[in-house]
Amino acid sequence: KLLSGNFARLWKSRVFWVLQGFSFGFGVFVYALVAYNTRNLGQGWLEYEAHGYFFLWVFYIAVIIALFACFFIGTDYSDGTVRNKMIVGHSREEIYLSFLLTTIPAAFFFVFAYLLAVLLVGLPLSGTAVLTHVQAQPWRLLGCGLVIVEYAALFTMVSMLDSDKARNIVISLLIAVIFSGMMAYGKLSAPEYIQIVVPQSDGGILLKDGAPNPEYLTGTIRTAFAWLTTILPSGSTMLSLDKHLSFDWRNPICAATLTALLTVIGIGVFKKKDIK
């Protein structure tokens, strides 16, 4: 009953459809730009870049899920619906899990809206080249799915623990930036040596490794950043984006563990929360 009620609300939610429209619209903009660049740079450019554009939704999905969870769950708090559900006999665990199991499919719908733009705009404008080098191995798709579920678990927890909708939005957006772990991945991706340009006699140039890069992480710090990247969604995200990366068994294990941990913590704290 809780799930059916949530989904009935979901289909009528303006926030849900606005965010769906944004995700689809962003996809339309991206693939219109792809078509424009392909006409100017040639088909070979698109075949090389197609993979990255296909998975471009990973850069904004955290913000979309955060906004949805804050508004959708926050409305139940402000309307007194959460309290009413408890009065009629639903346990706090059931209420919490019903919101989580609503947020997860909603999050997947946001991704599907972007992929719909690939089919309706990308394919007609640029042809099958938009999918030419998309590396959609099962483990890569699993990584994408786990990123979505991780964010859903995180922002469900944040939204369930505070009934103030405005405060939740600010906190969730900050967490969306920090929790993604992209900063940690950026540090880890710094090259070991700074490349220098060496002019050639024929007028060309040669890139050659020069002095050691002071930004390059080594030793224990590098190991710590590597594990941080793996634990946070950035690990699965980069496995999806970088077609040159191979499967790392630590990513799905860490993602599943973190999702379970966030859910357990969220339920534990929600059980002790004073519902007014």
NORTA-V10871 format. One record per pair of residues at least 12 apart in sequence whose ideal C-beta (glycine too) atoms are under 8 Angstrom apart, sorted by the first residue. I is the first residue (numbers start at 0). J is the second residue. If there is no record, write none. Layout:
i:I j:J
i:I j:J
This chain:
i:1 j:84
i:1 j:89
i:1 j:93
i:1 j:94
i:1 j:97
i:2 j:97
i:2 j:100
i:2 j:101
i:5 j:97
i:5 j:98
i:5 j:100
i:5 j:101
i:6 j:101
i:8 j:71
i:9 j:71
i:9 j:101
i:9 j:105
i:12 j:70
i:12 j:71
i:14 j:66
i:14 j:67
i:14 j:70
i:14 j:71
i:15 j:67
i:15 j:71
i:15 j:105
i:15 j:108
i:18 j:63
i:18 j:66
i:18 j:67
i:18 j:109
i:19 j:108
i:19 j:109
i:19 j:112
i:20 j:112
i:21 j:63
i:22 j:56
i:22 j:59
i:22 j:63
i:22 j:109
i:22 j:110
i:22 j:112
i:22 j:113
i:23 j:112
i:23 j:113
i:23 j:115
i:23 j:116
i:24 j:116
i:25 j:56
i:25 j:59
i:25 j:113
i:25 j:116
i:26 j:56
i:26 j:112
i:26 j:113
i:26 j:114
i:26 j:115
i:26 j:116
i:26 j:117
i:26 j:120
i:26 j:121
i:27 j:116
i:27 j:119
i:27 j:120
i:29 j:52
i:29 j:55
i:29 j:116
i:30 j:52
i:30 j:116
i:30 j:117
i:30 j:120
i:30 j:121
i:30 j:124
i:30 j:125
i:30 j:129
i:31 j:120
i:31 j:124
i:33 j:45
i:33 j:48
i:33 j:52
i:33 j:121
i:33 j:124
i:33 j:125
i:33 j:129
i:34 j:120
i:34 j:121
i:34 j:124
i:34 j:125
i:37 j:125
i:37 j:128
i:42 j:128
i:45 j:125
i:45 j:128
i:45 j:129
i:45 j:131
i:46 j:128
i:46 j:131
i:46 j:132
i:47 j:132
i:49 j:128
i:49 j:129
i:49 j:130
i:49 j:131
i:49 j:132
i:49 j:133
i:50 j:132
i:50 j:133
i:50 j:134
i:50 j:240
i:50 j:242
i:51 j:240
i:52 j:129
i:53 j:117
i:53 j:129
i:53 j:130
i:53 j:133
i:54 j:143
i:54 j:239
i:54 j:240
i:55 j:113
i:56 j:109
i:56 j:110
i:56 j:113
i:56 j:114
i:57 j:143
i:57 j:146
i:57 j:236
i:57 j:239
i:57 j:240
i:60 j:106
i:60 j:109
i:60 j:110
i:60 j:146
i:60 j:147
i:60 j:150
i:61 j:150
i:61 j:175
i:61 j:178
i:61 j:179
i:61 j:232
i:62 j:172
i:62 j:175
i:63 j:106
i:63 j:109
i:64 j:102
i:64 j:105
i:64 j:106
i:64 j:109
i:64 j:147
i:64 j:150
i:64 j:151
i:64 j:154
i:65 j:150
i:65 j:154
i:65 j:157
i:65 j:168
i:65 j:171
i:65 j:172
i:65 j:174
i:65 j:175
i:66 j:168
i:66 j:171
i:66 j:172
i:67 j:102
i:67 j:105
i:67 j:106
i:67 j:109
i:67 j:154
i:68 j:98
i:68 j:102
i:68 j:151
i:68 j:154
i:68 j:155
i:68 j:157
i:68 j:158
i:68 j:171
i:69 j:154
i:69 j:157
i:69 j:158
i:69 j:164
i:69 j:167
i:69 j:168
i:69 j:171
i:70 j:164
i:70 j:168
i:71 j:98
i:71 j:101
i:71 j:102
i:71 j:105
i:71 j:158
i:72 j:98
i:72 j:102
i:72 j:155
i:72 j:158
i:72 j:159
i:73 j:158
i:73 j:162
i:73 j:163
i:73 j:164
i:73 j:167
i:74 j:164
i:75 j:98
i:76 j:162
i:76 j:164
i:77 j:162
i:77 j:164
i:81 j:94
i:81 j:162
i:81 j:274
i:82 j:274
i:82 j:275
i:85 j:274
i:91 j:266
i:91 j:269
i:91 j:270
i:92 j:266
i:92 j:270
i:94 j:269
i:95 j:155
i:95 j:159
i:95 j:262
i:95 j:265
i:95 j:266
i:95 j:269
i:96 j:262
i:96 j:266
i:98 j:155
i:98 j:158
i:98 j:159
i:99 j:151
i:99 j:152
i:99 j:155
i:99 j:262
i:99 j:265
i:102 j:151
i:102 j:154
i:102 j:155
i:103 j:147
i:103 j:148
i:103 j:151
i:105 j:151
i:106 j:147
i:106 j:148
i:106 j:150
i:106 j:151
i:107 j:144
i:107 j:147
i:110 j:143
i:110 j:147
i:117 j:129
i:117 j:130
i:132 j:242
i:134 j:242
i:136 j:246
i:138 j:238
i:138 j:246
i:138 j:251
i:139 j:238
i:139 j:239
i:141 j:251
i:142 j:235
i:142 j:236
i:142 j:238
i:142 j:239
i:142 j:250
i:142 j:251
i:142 j:254
i:143 j:235
i:143 j:239
i:145 j:232
i:145 j:235
i:145 j:250
i:145 j:251
i:145 j:254
i:145 j:255
i:145 j:258
i:146 j:232
i:146 j:235
i:146 j:236
i:146 j:239
i:146 j:254
i:148 j:254
i:148 j:258
i:149 j:232
i:149 j:235
i:149 j:254
i:149 j:257
i:149 j:258
i:149 j:261
i:150 j:175
i:150 j:232
i:152 j:257
i:152 j:258
i:152 j:261
i:152 j:262
i:152 j:265
i:153 j:174
i:153 j:178
i:153 j:261
i:154 j:171
i:154 j:174
i:154 j:175
i:155 j:262
i:155 j:265
i:156 j:261
i:156 j:262
i:156 j:264
i:156 j:265
i:157 j:170
i:157 j:171
i:157 j:174
i:158 j:171
i:159 j:265
i:159 j:269
i:160 j:265
i:160 j:268
i:160 j:269
i:160 j:272
i:162 j:275
i:178 j:231
i:178 j:232
i:179 j:231
i:179 j:232
i:179 j:233
i:179 j:236
i:180 j:227
i:180 j:228
i:180 j:230
i:180 j:231
i:180 j:232
i:180 j:233
i:180 j:234
i:181 j:233
i:181 j:236
i:183 j:224
i:183 j:227
i:183 j:228
i:183 j:231
i:183 j:233
i:184 j:228
i:184 j:233
i:184 j:234
i:184 j:237
i:186 j:214
i:186 j:216
i:186 j:224
i:187 j:216
i:187 j:221
i:187 j:224
i:187 j:225
i:187 j:228
i:189 j:212
i:189 j:214
i:189 j:215
i:189 j:216
i:190 j:212
i:190 j:215
i:191 j:208
i:191 j:211
i:191 j:212
i:191 j:215
i:192 j:208
i:192 j:209
i:192 j:210
i:192 j:211
i:192 j:212
i:192 j:215
i:193 j:208
i:193 j:209
i:193 j:210
i:193 j:211
i:193 j:212
i:194 j:206
i:194 j:207
i:194 j:208
i:194 j:209
i:195 j:207
i:195 j:208
i:195 j:209
i:229 j:247
i:229 j:249
i:229 j:250
i:229 j:253
i:230 j:253
i:230 j:257
i:232 j:254
i:234 j:247
i:234 j:249
i:234 j:250
i:234 j:253
i:234 j:254
i:235 j:250
i:235 j:251
i:235 j:254
i:238 j:250
